[in-house]
Amino acid sequence: MRFDIVTLFPEMFGSYINESILRRAQKTGRVQIEAHALRDYAVDKHRITDDTLFGGGSGMLLKPEPVFAAVEAIEKMPDCPIILMSPQGRPFSQNVAAELAQHAQIVLVCGRYEGFDERIRTHLATDEISIGDYVLTGGELGAMVVLDAVARWVPGVLGKQDAAAGDSHATGLLEGAHYTQPINFRGWEVPAILRSGDHGKITRWRREQALRRTWQRRPELLLTADLSEQDKQFLAILANESA
């Protein structure tokens, strides 16, 4: 999968994309990432990418000419989304990450200052994404979040084919408790069921742990989660415990 990022600060991405999982994904060819310097596409000799707002107002706005030129210069595959990173965009989620991973390529355009000239939004972008109800200095951090979350869904990036599907939120629930060595740490032991070798019981225990954690921390997620009758019975037990 290919990620093209249009940004005023391409150097911000270097250290992040060249470590850990993203580094390995690029080395194996499963993921390609390129950050394009927006200033290289400015049309004047001073390479100006922003200007004041028509009608007055504080702050500066990204001009349409360099953004259009940068995006249009990228060699794009069919059905490639052009996504503005913007606090006005649709909320980013695990489901959106999985959706975007179905594309062979996505273009992420990082906002700055007061945002984008409306003609960019109306005539160039195909989507807008927000990573939360707050405002950042620029869209670069948001683009990194989207890049990382989407890349995890690319086959082979995480090693196991279904690894991303088991992450928190992928099933509509938070992940439950996990343990590793040592068995006993300061008197706190790994639950016996995880050492039992009974994979059926372990699977059910983990599901119940996910249900319990979601009930405790994000109960609103249970309203849309895909729940079995056994799940609902366990939730009824949790309800009685907290009554």
PyRosetta script that sets phi, psi and omega in degrees:
from pyrosetta import init, pose_from_sequence

init()
pose = pose_from_sequence("MRFDIVTLFPEMFGSYINESILRRAQKTGRVQIEAHALRDYAVDKHRITDDTLFGGGSGMLLKPEPVFAAVEAIEKMPDCPIILMSPQGRPFSQNVAAELAQHAQIVLVCGRYEGFDERIRTHLATDEISIGDYVLTGGELGAMVVLDAVARWVPGVLGKQDAAAGDSHATGLLEGAHYTQPINFRGWEVPAILRSGDHGKITRWRREQALRRTWQRRPELLLTADLSEQDKQFLAILANESA")
pose.set_psi(1, 144.2)
pose.set_omega(1, -177.7)
pose.set_phi(2, -112.7)
pose.set_psi(2, 135.4)
pose.set_omega(2, 175.3)
pose.set_phi(3, -118.4)
pose.set_psi(3, 124.0)
pose.set_omega(3, 173.3)
pose.set_phi(4, -114.3)
pose.set_psi(4, 127.4)
pose.set_omega(4, -175.4)
pose.set_phi(5, -119.7)
pose.set_psi(5, 124.3)
pose.set_omega(5, 177.5)
pose.set_phi(6, -100.6)
pose.set_psi(6, 121.9)
pose.set_omega(6, -171.7)
pose.set_phi(7, -154.0)
pose.set_psi(7, 151.7)
pose.set_omega(7, 172.1)
pose.set_phi(8, -74.4)
pose.set_psi(8, -18.1)
pose.set_omega(8, -174.2)
pose.set_phi(9, -131.2)
pose.set_psi(9, 70.2)
pose.set_omega(9, -177.0)
pose.set_phi(10, -62.1)
pose.set_psi(10, -25.8)
pose.set_omega(10, -178.8)
pose.set_phi(11, -67.0)
pose.set_psi(11, -17.9)
pose.set_omega(11, 178.1)
pose.set_phi(12, -63.9)
pose.set_psi(12, -24.8)
pose.set_omega(12, -174.5)
pose.set_phi(13, -87.6)
pose.set_psi(13, -19.1)
pose.set_omega(13, -171.7)
pose.set_phi(14, -54.7)
pose.set_psi(14, -53.6)
pose.set_omega(14, -174.8)
pose.set_phi(15, -68.2)
pose.set_psi(15, -36.2)
pose.set_omega(15, -175.6)
pose.set_phi(16, -71.6)
pose.set_psi(16, -45.8)
pose.set_omega(16, -174.4)
pose.set_phi(17, -78.1)
pose.set_psi(17, -8.5)
pose.set_omega(17, -179.4)
pose.set_phi(18, -106.0)
pose.set_psi(18, 26.4)
pose.set_omega(18, 175.9)
pose.set_phi(19, -130.9)
pose.set_psi(19, 155.9)
pose.set_omega(19, 167.3)
pose.set_phi(20, 56.1)
pose.set_psi(20, -135.8)
pose.set_omega(20, -172.0)
pose.set_phi(21, -63.8)
pose.set_psi(21, -41.0)
pose.set_omega(21, -179.3)
pose.set_phi(22, -65.2)
pose.set_psi(22, -35.7)
pose.set_omega(22, 177.1)
pose.set_phi(23, -63.1)
pose.set_psi(23, -47.5)
pose.set_omega(23, 179.8)
pose.set_phi(24, -63.9)
pose.set_psi(24, -39.7)
pose.set_omega(24, -179.2)
pose.set_phi(25, -62.4)
pose.set_psi(25, -36.8)
pose.set_omega(25, 178.0)
pose.set_phi(26, -73.0)
pose.set_psi(26, -38.8)
pose.set_omega(26, -179.8)
pose.set_phi(27, -63.8)
pose.set_psi(27, -34.2)
pose.set_omega(27, -179.8)
pose.set_phi(28, -86.2)
pose.set_psi(28, -5.2)
pose.set_omega(28, 178.0)
pose.set_phi(29, 83.1)
pose.set_psi(29, 4.4)
pose.set_omega(29, 179.5)
pose.set_phi(30, -73.6)
pose.set_psi(30, -27.7)
pose.set_omega(30, -179.8)
pose.set_phi(31, -132.9)
pose.set_psi(31, 138.1)
pose.set_omega(31, 172.0)
pose.set_phi(32, -120.6)
pose.set_psi(32, 134.0)
pose.set_omega(32, -177.9)
pose.set_phi(33, -131.7)
pose.set_psi(33, 129.4)
pose.set_omega(33, 174.9)
pose.set_phi(34, -137.9)
pose.set_psi(34, 128.5)
pose.set_omega(34, 176.2)
pose.set_phi(35, -99.8)
pose.set_psi(35, 125.4)
pose.set_omega(35, -177.2)
pose.set_phi(36, -104.3)
pose.set_psi(36, 127.3)
pose.set_omega(36, -178.4)
pose.set_phi(37, -76.2)
pose.set_psi(37, 113.3)
pose.set_omega(37, -177.6)
pose.set_phi(38, -59.1)
pose.set_psi(38, -36.7)
pose.set_omega(38, -177.0)
pose.set_phi(39, -62.6)
pose.set_psi(39, -25.0)
pose.set_omega(39, 178.4)
pose.set_phi(40, -65.0)
pose.set_psi(40, -16.3)
pose.set_omega(40, -175.5)
pose.set_phi(41, -107.8)
pose.set_psi(41, 7.5)
pose.set_omega(41, 175.6)
pose.set_phi(42, -67.7)
pose.set_psi(42, 146.5)
pose.set_omega(42, -170.4)
pose.set_phi(43, -95.9)
pose.set_psi(43, -6.8)
pose.set_omega(43, -179.1)
pose.set_phi(44, -108.8)
pose.set_psi(44, 167.0)
pose.set_omega(44, -174.0)
pose.set_phi(45, -68.1)
pose.set_psi(45, -21.5)
pose.set_omega(45, 178.7)
pose.set_phi(46, -90.3)
pose.set_psi(46, -1.4)
pose.set_omega(46, 178.3)
pose.set_phi(47, 55.3)
pose.set_psi(47, 49.2)
pose.set_omega(47, 179.5)
pose.set_phi(48, -80.3)
pose.set_psi(48, 131.0)
pose.set_omega(48, -178.5)
pose.set_phi(49, -114.5)
pose.set_psi(49, -4.1)
pose.set_omega(49, -176.9)
pose.set_phi(50, -140.5)
pose.set_psi(50, 162.2)
pose.set_omega(50, 179.4)
pose.set_phi(51, -156.4)
pose.set_psi(51, 172.3)
pose.set_omega(51, -178.7)
pose.set_phi(52, -72.0)
pose.set_psi(52, 164.0)
pose.set_omega(52, -177.2)
pose.set_phi(53, -83.9)
pose.set_psi(53, 134.2)
pose.set_omega(53, 168.6)
pose.set_phi(54, -64.1)
pose.set_psi(54, 139.1)
pose.set_omega(54, 180.0)
pose.set_phi(55, 87.3)
pose.set_psi(55, -1.3)
pose.set_omega(55, 178.4)
pose.set_phi(56, 88.6)
pose.set_psi(56, 170.9)
pose.set_omega(56, -178.6)
pose.set_phi(57, 126.9)
pose.set_psi(57, 158.3)
pose.set_omega(57, -177.4)
pose.set_phi(58, -82.2)
pose.set_psi(58, 157.8)
pose.set_omega(58, 175.4)
pose.set_phi(59, 85.5)
pose.set_psi(59, 178.1)
pose.set_omega(59, -178.6)
pose.set_phi(60, -121.7)
pose.set_psi(60, 161.6)
pose.set_omega(60, -176.4)
pose.set_phi(61, -127.8)
pose.set_psi(61, 141.1)
pose.set_omega(61, 176.6)
pose.set_phi(62, -67.3)
pose.set_psi(62, 130.2)
pose.set_omega(62, -177.5)
pose.set_phi(63, -75.1)
pose.set_psi(63, 151.7)
pose.set_omega(63, -178.4)
pose.set_phi(64, -72.2)
pose.set_psi(64, -35.2)
pose.set_omega(64, -172.4)
pose.set_phi(65, -56.5)
pose.set_psi(65, -52.7)
pose.set_omega(65, -178.2)
pose.set_phi(66, -67.7)
pose.set_psi(66, -34.3)
pose.set_omega(66, -179.6)
pose.set_phi(67, -67.5)
pose.set_psi(67, -46.8)
pose.set_omega(67, 176.8)
pose.set_phi(68, -59.9)
pose.set_psi(68, -45.1)
pose.set_omega(68, -177.0)
pose.set_phi(69, -63.2)
pose.set_psi(69, -41.8)
pose.set_omega(69, -179.2)
pose.set_phi(70, -65.5)
pose.set_psi(70, -46.4)
pose.set_omega(70, -178.5)
pose.set_phi(71, -68.1)
pose.set_psi(71, -41.1)
pose.set_omega(71, -178.8)
pose.set_phi(72, -69.6)
pose.set_psi(72, -21.8)
pose.set_omega(72, 178.4)
pose.set_phi(73, -78.8)
pose.set_psi(73, -16.9)
pose.set_omega(73, -179.9)
pose.set_phi(74, -77.0)
pose.set_psi(74, 130.2)
pose.set_omega(74, 176.5)
pose.set_phi(75, -74.9)
pose.set_psi(75, 114.0)
pose.set_omega(75, -171.4)
pose.set_phi(76, -111.1)
pose.set_psi(76, 142.9)
pose.set_omega(76, 175.6)
pose.set_phi(77, -79.8)
pose.set_psi(77, 161.6)
pose.set_omega(77, 176.9)
pose.set_phi(78, -57.8)
pose.set_psi(78, 144.3)
pose.set_omega(78, 176.1)
pose.set_phi(79, 63.0)
pose.set_psi(79, 31.6)
pose.set_omega(79, 178.8)
pose.set_phi(80, -83.4)
pose.set_psi(80, 117.3)
pose.set_omega(80, 178.4)
pose.set_phi(81, -68.8)
pose.set_psi(81, 142.4)
pose.set_omega(81, 173.0)
pose.set_phi(82, -112.1)
pose.set_psi(82, 109.4)
pose.set_omega(82, -166.5)
pose.set_phi(83, -113.4)
pose.set_psi(83, 124.6)
pose.set_omega(83, 173.0)
pose.set_phi(84, -86.9)
pose.set_psi(84, 131.2)
pose.set_omega(84, 171.7)
pose.set_phi(85, -84.9)
pose.set_psi(85, 111.1)
pose.set_omega(85, -170.2)
pose.set_phi(86, -152.4)
pose.set_psi(86, 141.3)
pose.set_omega(86, 175.7)
pose.set_phi(87, -64.9)
pose.set_psi(87, -10.6)
pose.set_omega(87, 177.6)
pose.set_phi(88, -89.4)
pose.set_psi(88, -3.7)
pose.set_omega(88, -174.2)
pose.set_phi(89, -77.6)
pose.set_psi(89, 173.8)
pose.set_omega(89, 176.5)
pose.set_phi(90, -69.8)
pose.set_psi(90, 146.4)
pose.set_omega(90, -175.9)
pose.set_phi(91, -63.7)
pose.set_psi(91, 134.5)
pose.set_omega(91, 177.3)
pose.set_phi(92, -78.6)
pose.set_psi(92, 142.9)
pose.set_omega(92, -178.9)
pose.set_phi(93, -153.2)
pose.set_psi(93, 174.2)
pose.set_omega(93, 177.6)
pose.set_phi(94, -62.1)
pose.set_psi(94, -36.7)
pose.set_omega(94, 178.1)
pose.set_phi(95, -66.0)
pose.set_psi(95, -38.8)
pose.set_omega(95, 177.5)
pose.set_phi(96, -66.6)
pose.set_psi(96, -39.1)
pose.set_omega(96, 177.2)
pose.set_phi(97, -59.8)
pose.set_psi(97, -45.6)
pose.set_omega(97, 178.9)
pose.set_phi(98, -63.8)
pose.set_psi(98, -37.8)
pose.set_omega(98, 178.2)
pose.set_phi(99, -62.8)
pose.set_psi(99, -47.4)
pose.set_omega(99, -178.3)
pose.set_phi(100, -66.9)
pose.set_psi(100, -29.2)
pose.set_omega(100, 179.9)
pose.set_phi(101, -68.0)
pose.set_psi(101, -11.3)
pose.set_omega(101, 177.1)
pose.set_phi(102, -76.2)
pose.set_psi(102, -13.9)
pose.set_omega(102, 177.8)
pose.set_phi(103, -87.8)
pose.set_psi(103, 149.9)
pose.set_omega(103, 176.0)
pose.set_phi(104, -77.7)
pose.set_psi(104, -18.1)
pose.set_omega(104, -177.1)
pose.set_phi(105, -155.8)
pose.set_psi(105, 143.3)
pose.set_omega(105, 169.5)
pose.set_phi(106, -136.0)
pose.set_psi(106, 148.1)
pose.set_omega(106, 176.0)
pose.set_phi(107, -111.4)
pose.set_psi(107, 126.4)
pose.set_omega(107, 178.5)
pose.set_phi(108, -111.2)
pose.set_psi(108, 124.3)
pose.set_omega(108, -179.1)
pose.set_phi(109, -109.9)
pose.set_psi(109, 120.4)
pose.set_omega(109, -174.6)
pose.set_phi(110, -90.0)
pose.set_psi(110, 123.5)
pose.set_omega(110, 177.0)
pose.set_phi(111, -78.1)
pose.set_psi(111, 161.6)
pose.set_omega(111, 174.9)
pose.set_phi(112, -149.3)
pose.set_psi(112, 166.5)
pose.set_omega(112, 176.5)
pose.set_phi(113, 58.0)
pose.set_psi(113, -129.8)
pose.set_omega(113, -179.6)
pose.set_phi(114, -87.0)
pose.set_psi(114, 3.4)
pose.set_omega(114, 177.5)
pose.set_phi(115, 113.8)
pose.set_psi(115, -145.4)
pose.set_omega(115, -171.3)
pose.set_phi(116, -110.0)
pose.set_psi(116, 144.0)
pose.set_omega(116, 164.7)
pose.set_phi(117, -54.6)
pose.set_psi(117, 134.3)
pose.set_omega(117, -173.3)
pose.set_phi(118, -57.6)
pose.set_psi(118, -25.9)
pose.set_omega(118, -180.0)
pose.set_phi(119, -67.9)
pose.set_psi(119, -25.0)
pose.set_omega(119, 173.8)
pose.set_phi(120, -66.9)
pose.set_psi(120, -46.6)
pose.set_omega(120, -179.9)
pose.set_phi(121, -64.9)
pose.set_psi(121, -39.1)
pose.set_omega(121, -172.9)
pose.set_phi(122, -82.2)
pose.set_psi(122, -37.2)
pose.set_omega(122, -168.9)
pose.set_phi(123, -117.2)
pose.set_psi(123, -2.7)
pose.set_omega(123, -179.0)
pose.set_phi(124, -123.8)
pose.set_psi(124, -50.4)
pose.set_omega(124, -175.8)
pose.set_phi(125, -71.9)
pose.set_psi(125, 149.0)
pose.set_omega(125, 173.6)
pose.set_phi(126, -109.4)
pose.set_psi(126, -9.5)
pose.set_omega(126, -176.5)
pose.set_phi(127, -160.4)
pose.set_psi(127, 157.8)
pose.set_omega(127, 172.5)
pose.set_phi(128, -135.1)
pose.set_psi(128, 139.5)
pose.set_omega(128, -177.5)
pose.set_phi(129, -132.1)
pose.set_psi(129, 138.3)
pose.set_omega(129, 173.8)
pose.set_phi(130, -119.1)
pose.set_psi(130, 137.6)
pose.set_omega(130, 178.1)
pose.set_phi(131, -92.3)
pose.set_psi(131, 2.2)
pose.set_omega(131, 177.1)
pose.set_phi(132, 166.3)
pose.set_psi(132, 166.1)
pose.set_omega(132, -177.1)
pose.set_phi(133, -86.1)
pose.set_psi(133, 66.4)
pose.set_omega(133, 176.0)
pose.set_phi(134, -158.1)
pose.set_psi(134, 167.1)
pose.set_omega(134, -176.7)
pose.set_phi(135, -114.7)
pose.set_psi(135, 130.8)
pose.set_omega(135, 175.9)
pose.set_phi(136, -103.8)
pose.set_psi(136, 166.6)
pose.set_omega(136, 178.2)
pose.set_phi(137, -62.7)
pose.set_psi(137, -32.3)
pose.set_omega(137, 179.0)
pose.set_phi(138, -158.0)
pose.set_psi(138, 174.1)
pose.set_omega(138, -176.5)
pose.set_phi(139, -84.3)
pose.set_psi(139, 0.4)
pose.set_omega(139, -175.5)
pose.set_phi(140, -63.9)
pose.set_psi(140, -44.6)
pose.set_omega(140, 178.5)
pose.set_phi(141, -62.6)
pose.set_psi(141, -41.2)
pose.set_omega(141, 176.8)
pose.set_phi(142, -62.0)
pose.set_psi(142, -40.8)
pose.set_omega(142, 178.9)
pose.set_phi(143, -63.3)
pose.set_psi(143, -38.1)
pose.set_omega(143, 177.6)
pose.set_phi(144, -63.9)
pose.set_psi(144, -40.3)
pose.set_omega(144, 178.3)
pose.set_phi(145, -61.4)
pose.set_psi(145, -48.3)
pose.set_omega(145, -179.7)
pose.set_phi(146, -63.1)
pose.set_psi(146, -46.1)
pose.set_omega(146, 179.2)
pose.set_phi(147, -56.2)
pose.set_psi(147, -49.4)
pose.set_omega(147, -178.0)
pose.set_phi(148, -64.0)
pose.set_psi(148, -47.7)
pose.set_omega(148, -176.7)
pose.set_phi(149, -65.5)
pose.set_psi(149, -38.9)
pose.set_omega(149, -179.4)
pose.set_phi(150, -72.2)
pose.set_psi(150, -41.3)
pose.set_omega(150, -178.2)
pose.set_phi(151, -59.8)
pose.set_psi(151, -31.0)
pose.set_omega(151, -179.9)
pose.set_phi(152, -63.0)
pose.set_psi(152, -22.9)
pose.set_omega(152, -179.8)
pose.set_phi(153, -86.9)
pose.set_psi(153, -9.7)
pose.set_omega(153, -179.3)
pose.set_phi(154, -71.6)
pose.set_psi(154, 126.9)
pose.set_omega(154, -177.8)
pose.set_phi(155, -52.8)
pose.set_psi(155, 130.2)
pose.set_omega(155, 177.0)
pose.set_phi(156, 92.2)
pose.set_psi(156, -16.5)
pose.set_omega(156, -177.1)
pose.set_phi(157, -65.2)
pose.set_psi(157, -40.9)
pose.set_omega(157, -178.9)
pose.set_phi(158, -94.4)
pose.set_psi(158, 3.7)
pose.set_omega(158, -178.0)
pose.set_phi(159, 90.9)
pose.set_psi(159, -79.1)
pose.set_omega(159, 178.0)
pose.set_phi(160, -69.9)
pose.set_psi(160, 136.9)
pose.set_omega(160, -175.6)
pose.set_phi(161, -60.6)
pose.set_psi(161, -35.2)
pose.set_omega(161, -174.5)
pose.set_phi(162, -107.1)
pose.set_psi(162, 17.9)
pose.set_omega(162, -173.8)
pose.set_phi(163, -62.2)
pose.set_psi(163, -44.3)
pose.set_omega(163, -178.2)
pose.set_phi(164, -64.2)
pose.set_psi(164, -30.2)
pose.set_omega(164, -178.4)
pose.set_phi(165, -68.1)
pose.set_psi(165, -16.2)
pose.set_omega(165, 179.2)
pose.set_phi(166, -97.0)
pose.set_psi(166, -1.5)
pose.set_omega(166, 179.7)
pose.set_phi(167, -66.3)
pose.set_psi(167, 160.3)
pose.set_omega(167, 171.3)
pose.set_phi(168, -53.8)
pose.set_psi(168, 140.6)
pose.set_omega(168, 178.3)
pose.set_phi(169, 79.8)
pose.set_psi(169, -23.1)
pose.set_omega(169, -178.8)
pose.set_phi(170, -63.0)
pose.set_psi(170, -34.4)
pose.set_omega(170, 179.2)
pose.set_phi(171, -97.0)
pose.set_psi(171, 1.9)
pose.set_omega(171, -175.4)
pose.set_phi(172, 90.7)
pose.set_psi(172, -3.1)
pose.set_omega(172, 180.0)
pose.set_phi(173, -123.2)
pose.set_psi(173, 162.5)
pose.set_omega(173, 168.6)
pose.set_phi(174, -77.7)
pose.set_psi(174, 151.8)
pose.set_omega(174, 175.3)
pose.set_phi(175, -69.5)
pose.set_psi(175, 148.5)
pose.set_omega(175, 176.5)
pose.set_phi(176, -86.8)
pose.set_psi(176, -164.5)
pose.set_omega(176, -176.3)
pose.set_phi(177, -72.5)
pose.set_psi(177, 144.2)
pose.set_omega(177, 173.3)
pose.set_phi(178, -129.6)
pose.set_psi(178, 153.2)
pose.set_omega(178, -178.5)
pose.set_phi(179, -138.3)
pose.set_psi(179, 154.7)
pose.set_omega(179, 173.2)
pose.set_phi(180, -138.6)
pose.set_psi(180, -171.5)
pose.set_omega(180, 178.9)
pose.set_phi(181, -66.7)
pose.set_psi(181, 149.9)
pose.set_omega(181, 2.6)
pose.set_phi(182, -84.2)
pose.set_psi(182, 163.9)
pose.set_omega(182, 178.9)
pose.set_phi(183, -63.7)
pose.set_psi(183, -39.6)
pose.set_omega(183, 179.9)
pose.set_phi(184, -120.6)
pose.set_psi(184, 121.1)
pose.set_omega(184, 176.6)
pose.set_phi(185, -127.9)
pose.set_psi(185, 111.6)
pose.set_omega(185, -179.7)
pose.set_phi(186, 54.7)
pose.set_psi(186, 33.2)
pose.set_omega(186, 178.8)
pose.set_phi(187, 88.6)
pose.set_psi(187, -4.6)
pose.set_omega(187, 178.1)
pose.set_phi(188, -96.3)
pose.set_psi(188, 117.7)
pose.set_omega(188, -173.2)
pose.set_phi(189, -102.0)
pose.set_psi(189, 150.6)
pose.set_omega(189, 171.2)
pose.set_phi(190, -65.9)
pose.set_psi(190, 133.1)
pose.set_omega(190, -179.9)
pose.set_phi(191, -52.0)
pose.set_psi(191, 138.2)
pose.set_omega(191, -175.7)
pose.set_phi(192, -59.6)
pose.set_psi(192, -33.2)
pose.set_omega(192, -176.8)
pose.set_phi(193, -61.8)
pose.set_psi(193, -31.8)
pose.set_omega(193, -179.9)
pose.set_phi(194, -73.5)
pose.set_psi(194, -15.0)
pose.set_omega(194, 178.4)
pose.set_phi(195, -104.6)
pose.set_psi(195, 5.8)
pose.set_omega(195, -173.0)
pose.set_phi(196, -79.4)
pose.set_psi(196, -25.1)
pose.set_omega(196, -175.7)
pose.set_phi(197, 82.6)
pose.set_psi(197, -2.2)
pose.set_omega(197, 178.4)
pose.set_phi(198, -87.7)
pose.set_psi(198, 96.0)
pose.set_omega(198, -172.1)
pose.set_phi(199, -67.4)
pose.set_psi(199, -29.8)
pose.set_omega(199, 177.4)
pose.set_phi(200, -65.2)
pose.set_psi(200, -46.1)
pose.set_omega(200, 179.6)
pose.set_phi(201, -68.0)
pose.set_psi(201, -36.4)
pose.set_omega(201, 179.3)
pose.set_phi(202, -64.3)
pose.set_psi(202, -43.4)
pose.set_omega(202, 179.4)
pose.set_phi(203, -60.4)
pose.set_psi(203, -44.2)
pose.set_omega(203, 179.8)
pose.set_phi(204, -66.9)
pose.set_psi(204, -41.0)
pose.set_omega(204, 179.1)
pose.set_phi(205, -60.0)
pose.set_psi(205, -43.8)
pose.set_omega(205, 179.7)
pose.set_phi(206, -64.4)
pose.set_psi(206, -38.9)
pose.set_omega(206, 176.9)
pose.set_phi(207, -62.5)
pose.set_psi(207, -43.0)
pose.set_omega(207, 179.8)
pose.set_phi(208, -67.1)
pose.set_psi(208, -35.5)
pose.set_omega(208, 176.0)
pose.set_phi(209, -64.4)
pose.set_psi(209, -39.9)
pose.set_omega(209, 177.4)
pose.set_phi(210, -65.0)
pose.set_psi(210, -42.1)
pose.set_omega(210, 178.0)
pose.set_phi(211, -63.3)
pose.set_psi(211, -43.0)
pose.set_omega(211, -179.2)
pose.set_phi(212, -63.5)
pose.set_psi(212, -45.6)
pose.set_omega(212, -178.0)
pose.set_phi(213, -66.4)
pose.set_psi(213, -39.1)
pose.set_omega(213, 178.0)
pose.set_phi(214, -66.3)
pose.set_psi(214, -41.7)
pose.set_omega(214, 177.3)
pose.set_phi(215, -58.5)
pose.set_psi(215, -40.8)
pose.set_omega(215, -176.0)
pose.set_phi(216, -77.0)
pose.set_psi(216, -37.4)
pose.set_omega(216, -169.0)
pose.set_phi(217, -109.3)
pose.set_psi(217, -36.2)
pose.set_omega(217, -178.0)
pose.set_phi(218, -138.4)
pose.set_psi(218, 62.2)
pose.set_omega(218, -174.0)
pose.set_phi(219, -59.5)
pose.set_psi(219, -25.3)
pose.set_omega(219, -179.9)
pose.set_phi(220, -63.7)
pose.set_psi(220, -23.7)
pose.set_omega(220, 178.9)
pose.set_phi(221, -66.4)
pose.set_psi(221, -26.0)
pose.set_omega(221, -178.8)
pose.set_phi(222, -67.7)
pose.set_psi(222, -20.1)
pose.set_omega(222, -179.3)
pose.set_phi(223, -68.6)
pose.set_psi(223, -26.2)
pose.set_omega(223, -177.8)
pose.set_phi(224, -117.1)
pose.set_psi(224, -2.9)
pose.set_omega(224, -179.5)
pose.set_phi(225, -69.5)
pose.set_psi(225, 151.6)
pose.set_omega(225, 177.0)
pose.set_phi(226, -83.6)
pose.set_psi(226, 102.4)
pose.set_omega(226, -172.7)
pose.set_phi(227, -110.5)
pose.set_psi(227, 135.6)
pose.set_omega(227, 174.7)
pose.set_phi(228, -84.0)
pose.set_psi(228, 171.0)
pose.set_omega(228, 176.6)
pose.set_phi(229, -62.2)
pose.set_psi(229, -35.6)
pose.set_omega(229, 178.0)
pose.set_phi(230, -65.8)
pose.set_psi(230, -39.0)
pose.set_omega(230, 176.1)
pose.set_phi(231, -61.1)
pose.set_psi(231, -45.2)
pose.set_omega(231, -177.9)
pose.set_phi(232, -64.0)
pose.set_psi(232, -36.5)
pose.set_omega(232, 177.0)
pose.set_phi(233, -65.2)
pose.set_psi(233, -39.4)
pose.set_omega(233, 179.0)
pose.set_phi(234, -67.5)
pose.set_psi(234, -38.1)
pose.set_omega(234, 177.1)
pose.set_phi(235, -64.5)
pose.set_psi(235, -33.6)
pose.set_omega(235, 177.0)
pose.set_phi(236, -65.1)
pose.set_psi(236, -37.2)
pose.set_omega(236, 176.7)
pose.set_phi(237, -64.2)
pose.set_psi(237, -42.1)
pose.set_omega(237, 178.2)
pose.set_phi(238, -63.0)
pose.set_psi(238, -38.0)
pose.set_omega(238, 179.3)
pose.set_phi(239, -64.2)
pose.set_psi(239, -39.9)
pose.set_omega(239, 179.2)
pose.set_phi(240, -68.6)
pose.set_psi(240, -35.4)
pose.set_omega(240, 179.5)
pose.set_phi(241, -64.1)
pose.set_psi(241, -34.4)
pose.set_omega(241, -175.9)
pose.set_phi(242, -94.8)
pose.set_psi(242, 0.1)
pose.set_omega(242, -178.0)
pose.set_phi(243, -70.9)
pose.dump_pdb("model.pdb")
